[in-house]
């Protein structure tokens, strides 16, 4: 059934596939490659957490727009297109400035080398013969595996509660808008809090502490969520009565876990991972 749905709604599938891939592969890789190229390890410790401030503001604005009832899908798409155009203009201005004033960006002059082209098999072989790169790959695969699996389970729980709300005569669309709008809004707010009050202190302590911050939140949050989902009937008798089914508490806990995990990812995970790439040669 799942595979047939992919074929049936191929245009939506391609749209979301492209959106996810573009964000993960193009924007993130292009941005961090540029940041690593012009930043030393010492500067990275100071600034990489702070760079998350822009992401936090963007996420907060997206949450506010999503929760705004008056904005139509077409207007939302127009805002997305406008922001994308601004991004392209900004990148082009930066690229022009780097070409004009390379001395302001380059940490040390680099000799031009012939680029080595590796096949897919050779790339994987090279990756796993280096312990350093293999460990970095495990970190990246670990986080992405966690967030994909956890979000899939949590969104399944959200849909289950939304269907229960329909049976109780509630508004499913308003419920979903509220949940996903709050996810984006509070994700931005928590990121701002991490950047302004925690990031600097944690990063200055040690790289290891900053690197462990995200997996610790993921582990604790997923454990609590599992308890709420698996023991919902027992918890329903203990927790205050509400107009929603007991599983609703699981949705709220899952929402908190996703917000904390993604916020920690943008502020701590990305900055520590990228700092680990800086010492590597071409």
C-alpha positions as a Markdown table, in Angstrom:
| # | Residue | x | y | z |
|---|---|---|---|---|
| 1 | Unk | 0.0 | 0.0 | 0.0 |
| 2 | Unk | 2.8 | 2.4 | 0.9 |
| 3 | Unk | 4.6 | 1.8 | -2.4 |
| 4 | Unk | 1.4 | 2.3 | -4.4 |
| 5 | Unk | 0.7 | 5.6 | -2.6 |
| 6 | Unk | 4.2 | 6.8 | -3.7 |
| 7 | Unk | 3.3 | 6.1 | -7.3 |
| 8 | Unk | -0.2 | 7.5 | -6.9 |
| 9 | Unk | 0.9 | 10.8 | -5.4 |
| 10 | Unk | 4.2 | 11.0 | -7.3 |
| 11 | Unk | 4.1 | 14.8 | -7.6 |
| 12 | Unk | 4.0 | 15.3 | -3.8 |
| 13 | Unk | 6.6 | 12.6 | -3.3 |
| 14 | Unk | 9.0 | 14.3 | -5.8 |
| 15 | Unk | 8.4 | 17.7 | -4.2 |
| 16 | Unk | 9.1 | 16.6 | -0.7 |
| 17 | Unk | 12.0 | 14.4 | -1.8 |
| 18 | Unk | 13.6 | 17.4 | -3.6 |
| 19 | Unk | 12.9 | 19.8 | -0.6 |
| 20 | Unk | 14.5 | 17.4 | 1.9 |
| 21 | Unk | 17.5 | 16.6 | -0.3 |
| 22 | Unk | 18.1 | 20.3 | -1.2 |
| 23 | Unk | 18.0 | 21.3 | 2.4 |
| 24 | Unk | 20.3 | 18.5 | 3.6 |
| 25 | Unk | 22.7 | 18.2 | 0.6 |
| 26 | Unk | 22.8 | 21.5 | -1.1 |
| 27 | Unk | 22.2 | 24.3 | 1.4 |
| 28 | Unk | 23.8 | 22.6 | 4.4 |
| 29 | Unk | 26.9 | 21.3 | 2.5 |
| 30 | Unk | 27.4 | 24.5 | 0.5 |
| 31 | Unk | 27.1 | 26.7 | 3.6 |
| 32 | Unk | 29.3 | 24.6 | 5.9 |
| 33 | Unk | 31.9 | 24.0 | 3.2 |
| 34 | Unk | 32.1 | 27.8 | 2.8 |
| 35 | Unk | 32.3 | 28.4 | 6.5 |
| 36 | Unk | 35.0 | 25.7 | 7.0 |
| 37 | Unk | 37.0 | 27.1 | 4.2 |
| 38 | Unk | 37.3 | 30.6 | 5.7 |
| 39 | Unk | 37.3 | 29.8 | 9.5 |
| 40 | Unk | 40.0 | 28.5 | 11.7 |
| 41 | Unk | 39.3 | 26.0 | 14.5 |
| 42 | Unk | 39.7 | 28.7 | 17.2 |
| 43 | Unk | 37.3 | 31.0 | 15.4 |
| 44 | Unk | 34.8 | 28.2 | 14.8 |
| 45 | Unk | 34.6 | 27.5 | 18.5 |
| 46 | Unk | 33.5 | 31.1 | 19.0 |
| 47 | Unk | 31.2 | 31.6 | 16.1 |
| 48 | Unk | 29.7 | 28.3 | 14.9 |
| 49 | Unk | 27.1 | 28.2 | 17.7 |
| 50 | Unk | 26.2 | 31.8 | 17.0 |
| 51 | Unk | 25.6 | 31.1 | 13.3 |
| 52 | Unk | 22.6 | 29.1 | 14.4 |
| 53 | Unk | 20.9 | 32.4 | 15.4 |
| 54 | Unk | 19.9 | 32.9 | 11.7 |
| 55 | Unk | 18.4 | 29.4 | 11.6 |
| 56 | Unk | 16.5 | 30.1 | 14.8 |
| 57 | Unk | 15.0 | 33.3 | 13.6 |
| 58 | Unk | 14.0 | 31.7 | 10.3 |
| 59 | Unk | 12.4 | 28.7 | 12.0 |
| 60 | Unk | 10.5 | 31.0 | 14.4 |
| 61 | Unk | 9.1 | 33.1 | 11.5 |
| 62 | Unk | 8.1 | 29.9 | 9.7 |
| 63 | Unk | 6.2 | 28.7 | 12.7 |
| 64 | Unk | 4.3 | 32.1 | 13.1 |
| 65 | Unk | 3.4 | 32.1 | 9.3 |
| 66 | Unk | 2.2 | 28.4 | 9.5 |
| 67 | Unk | 0.0 | 29.2 | 12.5 |
| 68 | Unk | -1.5 | 32.3 | 10.8 |
| 69 | Unk | -4.9 | 31.3 | 9.6 |
| 70 | Unk | -5.3 | 34.2 | 7.1 |
| 71 | Unk | -2.3 | 33.3 | 4.9 |
| 72 | Unk | -3.3 | 31.0 | 2.0 |
| 73 | Unk | -1.1 | 28.3 | 0.5 |
| 74 | Unk | -0.4 | 30.5 | -2.6 |
| 75 | Unk | 0.7 | 33.4 | -0.4 |
| 76 | Unk | 2.9 | 31.0 | 1.6 |
| 77 | Unk | 4.5 | 29.7 | -1.6 |
| 78 | Unk | 5.1 | 33.4 | -2.6 |
| 79 | Unk | 6.9 | 34.0 | 0.6 |
| 80 | Unk | 9.1 | 30.9 | 0.1 |
| 81 | Unk | 10.0 | 32.0 | -3.4 |
| 82 | Unk | 10.9 | 35.5 | -2.2 |
| 83 | Unk | 13.1 | 34.2 | 0.6 |
| 84 | Unk | 14.8 | 31.8 | -1.9 |
| 85 | Unk | 15.5 | 34.7 | -4.3 |
| 86 | Unk | 17.0 | 36.8 | -1.4 |
| 87 | Unk | 19.2 | 33.8 | -0.5 |
| 88 | Unk | 20.5 | 33.5 | -4.1 |
| 89 | Unk | 21.3 | 37.2 | -4.2 |
| 90 | Unk | 23.1 | 37.1 | -0.9 |
| 91 | Unk | 25.2 | 34.1 | -1.9 |
| 92 | Unk | 26.2 | 35.8 | -5.1 |
| 93 | Unk | 27.1 | 39.0 | -3.3 |
| 94 | Unk | 29.3 | 37.0 | -0.9 |
| 95 | Unk | 31.0 | 35.1 | -3.8 |
| 96 | Unk | 31.7 | 38.4 | -5.6 |
| 97 | Unk | 33.2 | 39.9 | -2.4 |
| 98 | Unk | 35.4 | 36.9 | -1.9 |
| 99 | Unk | 36.8 | 37.2 | -5.4 |
| 100 | Unk | 37.5 | 40.9 | -4.9 |
| 101 | Unk | 39.0 | 40.6 | -1.4 |
| 102 | Unk | 40.4 | 37.0 | -0.9 |
| 103 | Unk | 42.8 | 38.2 | 1.7 |
| 104 | Unk | 39.9 | 38.9 | 4.1 |
| 105 | Unk | 38.7 | 35.3 | 3.9 |
| 106 | Unk | 41.6 | 32.9 | 3.4 |
| 107 | Unk | 43.2 | 31.7 | 6.6 |
| 108 | Unk | 46.4 | 30.7 | 4.7 |
| 109 | Unk | 47.2 | 30.7 | 0.9 |
| 110 | Unk | 46.5 | 27.3 | -0.7 |
| 111 | Unk | 48.4 | 25.8 | -3.6 |
| 112 | Unk | 46.2 | 24.7 | -6.5 |
| 113 | Unk | 46.1 | 20.9 | -6.6 |
| 114 | Unk | 44.8 | 18.6 | -9.2 |
| 115 | Unk | 41.4 | 17.3 | -7.9 |
| 116 | Unk | 41.4 | 13.5 | -7.4 |
| 117 | Unk | 38.3 | 11.9 | -8.7 |
| 118 | Unk | 37.2 | 8.8 | -6.9 |
| 119 | Unk | 34.5 | 6.3 | -7.9 |
| 120 | Unk | 31.7 | 5.5 | -5.5 |
| 121 | Unk | 33.4 | 2.3 | -4.4 |
| 122 | Unk | 36.8 | 4.0 | -3.9 |
| 123 | Unk | 35.1 | 6.8 | -1.9 |
| 124 | Unk | 33.6 | 4.3 | 0.5 |
| 125 | Unk | 36.9 | 2.5 | 0.8 |
| 126 | Unk | 38.7 | 5.7 | 1.5 |
| 127 | Unk | 36.1 | 6.7 | 4.0 |
| 128 | Unk | 36.4 | 3.6 | 6.1 |
| 129 | Unk | 40.1 | 3.2 | 6.0 |
| 130 | Unk | 40.3 | 6.5 | 7.9 |
| 131 | Unk | 39.2 | 6.0 | 11.5 |
| 132 | Unk | 38.6 | 9.7 | 11.9 |
| 133 | Unk | 36.3 | 9.9 | 8.8 |
| 134 | Unk | 34.5 | 6.7 | 9.7 |
| 135 | Unk | 33.7 | 8.0 | 13.2 |
| 136 | Unk | 32.4 | 11.2 | 11.7 |
| 137 | Unk | 30.2 | 9.2 | 9.3 |
| 138 | Unk | 28.8 | 7.2 | 12.2 |
| 139 | Unk | 27.9 | 10.5 | 14.0 |
| 140 | Unk | 26.1 | 11.8 | 11.0 |
| 141 | Unk | 24.3 | 8.5 | 10.2 |
| 142 | Unk | 23.4 | 8.2 | 13.9 |
| 143 | Unk | 21.6 | 11.5 | 14.2 |
| 144 | Unk | 19.8 | 11.3 | 10.8 |
| 145 | Unk | 18.7 | 7.7 | 11.5 |
| 146 | Unk | 17.4 | 8.8 | 14.9 |
| 147 | Unk | 15.4 | 11.8 | 13.8 |
| 148 | Unk | 14.0 | 10.1 | 10.7 |
| 149 | Unk | 12.7 | 7.1 | 12.8 |
| 150 | Unk | 11.5 | 9.1 | 15.7 |
| 151 | Unk | 9.7 | 11.6 | 13.6 |
| 152 | Unk | 8.0 | 8.8 | 11.6 |
| 153 | Unk | 6.7 | 7.2 | 14.8 |
| 154 | Unk | 5.7 | 10.5 | 16.3 |
| 155 | Unk | 3.8 | 11.7 | 13.2 |
| 156 | Unk | 2.0 | 8.3 | 13.2 |
| 157 | Unk | 0.9 | 9.1 | 16.8 |
| 158 | Unk | -0.2 | 12.6 | 15.7 |
| 159 | Unk | -2.3 | 11.1 | 12.9 |
| 160 | Unk | -3.9 | 8.6 | 15.3 |
| 161 | Unk | -4.9 | 11.3 | 17.7 |
| 162 | Unk | -6.1 | 13.5 | 14.9 |
| 163 | Unk | -8.4 | 10.7 | 13.6 |
| 164 | Unk | -9.7 | 10.2 | 17.2 |
| 165 | Unk | -10.5 | 14.0 | 17.3 |
| 166 | Unk | -12.5 | 13.7 | 14.1 |
| 167 | Unk | -14.5 | 10.8 | 15.7 |
| 168 | Unk | -15.2 | 13.1 | 18.7 |
| 169 | Unk | -16.4 | 15.8 | 16.4 |
| 170 | Unk | -13.3 | 18.0 | 16.5 |
| 171 | Unk | -11.4 | 19.8 | 13.7 |
| 172 | Unk | -8.5 | 17.6 | 12.4 |
| 173 | Unk | -6.9 | 20.4 | 10.3 |
| 174 | Unk | -6.9 | 22.9 | 13.1 |
| 175 | Unk | -5.3 | 20.3 | 15.4 |
| 176 | Unk | -2.6 | 19.4 | 12.9 |
| 177 | Unk | -1.9 | 23.1 | 12.2 |
| 178 | Unk | -1.5 | 23.7 | 15.9 |
| 179 | Unk | 0.9 | 20.8 | 16.4 |
| 180 | Unk | 3.2 | 21.4 | 13.4 |
| 181 | Unk | 3.0 | 25.2 | 13.8 |
| 182 | Unk | 4.1 | 24.9 | 17.4 |
| 183 | Unk | 6.9 | 22.6 | 16.4 |
| 184 | Unk | 8.4 | 25.2 | 14.1 |
| 185 | Unk | 7.7 | 28.2 | 16.4 |
| 186 | Unk | 9.1 | 26.6 | 19.6 |
| 187 | Unk | 12.0 | 25.0 | 17.8 |
| 188 | Unk | 13.1 | 28.5 | 16.9 |
| 189 | Unk | 12.6 | 29.9 | 20.4 |
| 190 | Unk | 14.5 | 27.0 | 22.0 |
| 191 | Unk | 17.3 | 27.5 | 19.5 |
| 192 | Unk | 17.5 | 31.2 | 20.5 |
| 193 | Unk | 17.7 | 30.2 | 24.1 |
| 194 | Unk | 20.5 | 27.6 | 23.4 |
| 195 | Unk | 22.5 | 30.1 | 21.4 |
| 196 | Unk | 22.2 | 33.0 | 23.8 |
| 197 | Unk | 22.5 | 31.2 | 27.2 |
| 198 | Unk | 24.0 | 27.7 | 26.8 |
| 199 | Unk | 26.0 | 27.4 | 23.6 |
| 200 | Unk | 29.0 | 29.5 | 24.6 |
| 201 | Unk | 29.4 | 27.9 | 28.1 |
| 202 | Unk | 29.1 | 24.3 | 26.8 |
| 203 | Unk | 31.4 | 24.9 | 23.8 |
| 204 | Unk | 34.1 | 26.6 | 26.0 |
| 205 | Unk | 34.1 | 23.6 | 28.4 |
| 206 | Unk | 35.1 | 21.0 | 25.8 |
| 207 | Unk | 34.3 | 19.7 | 22.3 |
| 208 | Unk | 33.3 | 16.4 | 23.8 |
| 209 | Unk | 30.6 | 17.9 | 26.1 |
| 210 | Unk | 29.1 | 19.9 | 23.2 |
| 211 | Unk | 29.1 | 16.9 | 21.0 |
| 212 | Unk | 27.4 | 14.7 | 23.6 |
| 213 | Unk | 24.7 | 17.3 | 24.3 |
| 214 | Unk | 22.5 | 16.3 | 21.3 |
| 215 | Unk | 22.6 | 12.5 | 21.7 |
| 216 | Unk | 22.0 | 12.8 | 25.4 |
| 217 | Unk | 18.8 | 14.8 | 24.7 |
| 218 | Unk | 17.7 | 12.3 | 22.0 |
| 219 | Unk | 18.2 | 9.3 | 24.3 |
| 220 | Unk | 16.4 | 10.8 | 27.3 |
| 221 | Unk | 13.6 | 12.2 | 25.2 |
| 222 | Unk | 13.0 | 9.0 | 23.2 |
| 223 | Unk | 12.9 | 6.9 | 26.5 |
| 224 | Unk | 10.3 | 9.2 | 28.0 |
| 225 | Unk | 8.2 | 9.2 | 24.8 |
| 226 | Unk | 8.3 | 5.3 | 24.7 |
| 227 | Unk | 7.0 | 5.2 | 28.3 |
| 228 | Unk | 4.1 | 7.6 | 27.5 |
| 229 | Unk | 3.1 | 5.7 | 24.3 |
| 230 | Unk | 3.4 | 2.1 | 25.7 |
| 231 | Unk | 1.7 | 2.9 | 29.0 |
| 232 | Unk | -0.9 | 5.4 | 27.8 |
| 233 | Unk | -3.8 | 3.5 | 29.4 |
| 234 | Unk | -2.2 | 3.4 | 32.8 |
| 235 | Unk | -1.1 | 7.0 | 32.6 |
| 236 | Unk | -4.6 | 8.1 | 31.5 |
| 237 | Unk | -5.9 | 7.1 | 34.9 |
| 238 | Unk | -3.2 | 9.2 | 36.7 |
| 239 | Unk | -2.8 | 12.3 | 34.5 |
| 240 | Unk | -5.5 | 15.1 | 34.5 |
| 241 | Unk | -8.6 | 14.4 | 32.4 |
| 242 | Unk | -8.7 | 16.3 | 29.1 |
| 243 | Unk | -11.0 | 16.2 | 26.1 |
| 244 | Unk | -8.4 | 14.3 | 24.1 |
| 245 | Unk | -7.5 | 10.6 | 24.2 |
| 246 | Unk | -4.6 | 9.5 | 26.6 |
| 247 | Unk | -2.3 | 9.2 | 23.6 |
| 248 | Unk | -2.5 | 13.0 | 23.3 |
| 249 | Unk | 0.1 | 13.1 | 26.1 |
| 250 | Unk | 2.4 | 11.0 | 23.9 |
| 251 | Unk | 2.0 | 13.6 | 21.1 |
| 252 | Unk | 2.9 | 16.5 | 23.4 |
| 253 | Unk | 6.0 | 14.6 | 24.8 |
| 254 | Unk | 7.0 | 13.7 | 21.2 |
| 255 | Unk | 6.6 | 17.3 | 20.2 |
| 256 | Unk | 8.9 | 18.4 | 23.0 |
| 257 | Unk | 11.5 | 15.7 | 22.1 |
| 258 | Unk | 11.5 | 16.8 | 18.4 |
| 259 | Unk | 11.8 | 20.5 | 19.4 |
| 260 | Unk | 14.7 | 19.8 | 21.8 |
| 261 | Unk | 16.5 | 17.3 | 19.4 |
| 262 | Unk | 16.3 | 19.6 | 16.4 |
| 263 | Unk | 17.3 | 22.7 | 18.4 |
| 264 | Unk | 20.3 | 20.9 | 19.9 |
| 265 | Unk | 21.1 | 19.6 | 16.4 |
| 266 | Unk | 21.3 | 23.1 | 14.8 |
| 267 | Unk | 23.2 | 24.7 | 17.8 |
| 268 | Unk | 25.5 | 21.9 | 19.1 |
| 269 | Unk | 25.5 | 18.9 | 16.7 |
| 270 | Unk | 26.2 | 20.9 | 13.5 |
| 271 | Unk | 28.8 | 23.1 | 15.0 |
| 272 | Unk | 30.8 | 20.3 | 16.7 |
| 273 | Unk | 30.6 | 18.1 | 13.6 |
| 274 | Unk | 31.8 | 20.9 | 11.3 |
| 275 | Unk | 34.6 | 21.9 | 13.6 |
| 276 | Unk | 35.8 | 18.3 | 13.3 |
| 277 | Unk | 36.2 | 18.7 | 9.6 |
| 278 | Unk | 38.4 | 21.8 | 9.8 |
| 279 | Unk | 41.8 | 20.0 | 10.6 |
| 280 | Unk | 41.4 | 17.7 | 7.5 |
| 281 | Unk | 43.4 | 18.4 | 4.4 |
| 282 | Unk | 41.9 | 18.6 | 0.9 |
